[in-house]
């Protein structure tokens, strides 16, 4: 599953364009490496997402073939492993 679609389906990002923007700015890492929106994610991958001063790390548990997911289904796609506040880049 594409990274940008996973971020939207899991509701980590509210919209696909937001996910694409974060990826293009280098704020999304897959297994410690900056990733493009089209990067394929699979169960077991570790995602690190930086939004402002908040850095969140997730483990991918499952992917979906559908773009739309309910809140309950979205929570089953990943597990939050770490969340911290760091000084903003600006």
C-alpha positions as a printed NumPy array, in Angstrom:
array([[  0.   ,   0.   ,   0.   ],
       [  1.28 ,   3.489,  -0.825],
       [  2.554,   5.488,   2.149],
       [  0.273,   8.482,   1.52 ],
       [ -2.784,   6.23 ,   1.233],
       [ -1.834,   4.392,   4.424],
       [ -1.457,   7.654,   6.36 ],
       [ -4.925,   8.717,   5.205],
       [ -6.62 ,   5.326,   5.72 ],
       [ -5.144,   4.999,   9.216],
       [ -6.251,   8.564,   9.991],
       [ -2.741,   9.563,  11.012],
       [ -3.224,  12.355,   8.439],
       [ -6.661,  13.846,   7.753],
       [ -6.221,  14.042,   3.955],
       [ -4.016,  12.462,   1.33 ],
       [ -2.674,  15.868,   0.256],
       [ -1.495,  16.51 ,   3.831],
       [  0.287,  13.131,   3.831],
       [  1.901,  13.886,   0.457],
       [  3.048,  17.299,   1.683],
       [  4.648,  15.816,   4.819],
       [  6.444,  13.189,   2.719],
       [  7.669,  15.747,   0.186],
       [  9.09 ,  17.894,   3.013],
       [ 10.992,  14.897,   4.445],
       [  8.923,  14.756,   7.64 ],
       [  7.904,  11.096,   7.241],
       [ 10.452,   8.31 ,   7.725],
       [  9.918,   4.636,   6.951],
       [ 12.312,   2.407,   8.886],
       [ 14.538,   5.449,   9.538],
       [ 14.744,   6.623,   5.913],
       [ 12.934,   9.576,   4.353],
       [ 10.206,   8.273,   2.045],
       [  8.241,   9.552,  -0.928],
       [  4.405,   9.377,  -0.973],
       [  4.472,   6.359,  -3.336],
       [  6.733,   4.277,  -1.046],
       [  5.153,   0.873,  -0.39 ],
       [  4.48 ,   0.122,   3.288],
       [  3.865,  -3.327,   4.709],
       [  3.109,  -4.801,   8.134],
       [  6.128,  -4.53 ,  10.4  ],
       [  7.38 ,  -1.208,   8.988],
       [  8.121,   1.598,  11.44 ],
       [  6.844,   5.07 ,  10.507],
       [  8.072,   8.286,  12.103],
       [  5.941,  11.371,  11.445],
       [  6.928,  14.88 ,  12.488],
       [  4.197,  17.528,  12.731],
       [  5.351,  20.793,  14.271],
       [  6.941,  20.006,  17.631],
       [  5.4  ,  16.522,  17.87 ],
       [  7.237,  13.424,  16.636],
       [  5.221,  10.196,  16.597],
       [  6.466,   6.694,  15.841],
       [  4.066,   4.004,  14.634],
       [  4.388,   0.309,  13.802],
       [  2.316,  -0.831,  10.817],
       [  0.181,  -3.8  ,  11.872],
       [ -1.871,  -4.229,   8.691],
       [ -2.738,  -2.535,   5.421],
       [ -6.062,  -2.241,   3.648],
       [ -7.126,  -2.346,   0.021],
       [ -9.881,   0.216,   0.634],
       [ -9.218,   3.932,   0.927],
       [-12.092,   4.516,   3.335],
       [-11.902,   3.05 ,   6.828],
       [-13.97 ,   3.5  ,   9.952],
       [-12.369,   4.815,  13.143],
       [-12.303,   1.293,  14.565],
       [-10.691,  -0.163,  11.435],
       [ -8.152,   2.678,  11.315],
       [ -6.969,   1.952,  14.876],
       [ -6.272,  -1.662,  13.905],
       [ -3.855,  -0.663,  11.135],
       [ -1.094,   0.665,  13.408],
       [  0.239,   0.854,  16.945],
       [  1.685,   4.026,  18.466],
       [  5.098,   3.091,  19.872],
       [  6.492,   6.509,  20.84 ],
       [  5.436,  10.144,  20.938],
       [  7.605,  13.057,  22.022],
       [  7.817,  16.811,  21.838],
       [ 10.951,  18.327,  20.316],
       [ 11.884,  21.935,  19.484],
       [ 10.421,  23.129,  16.166],
       [ 12.759,  23.211,  13.145],
       [ 12.078,  26.889,  12.422]])
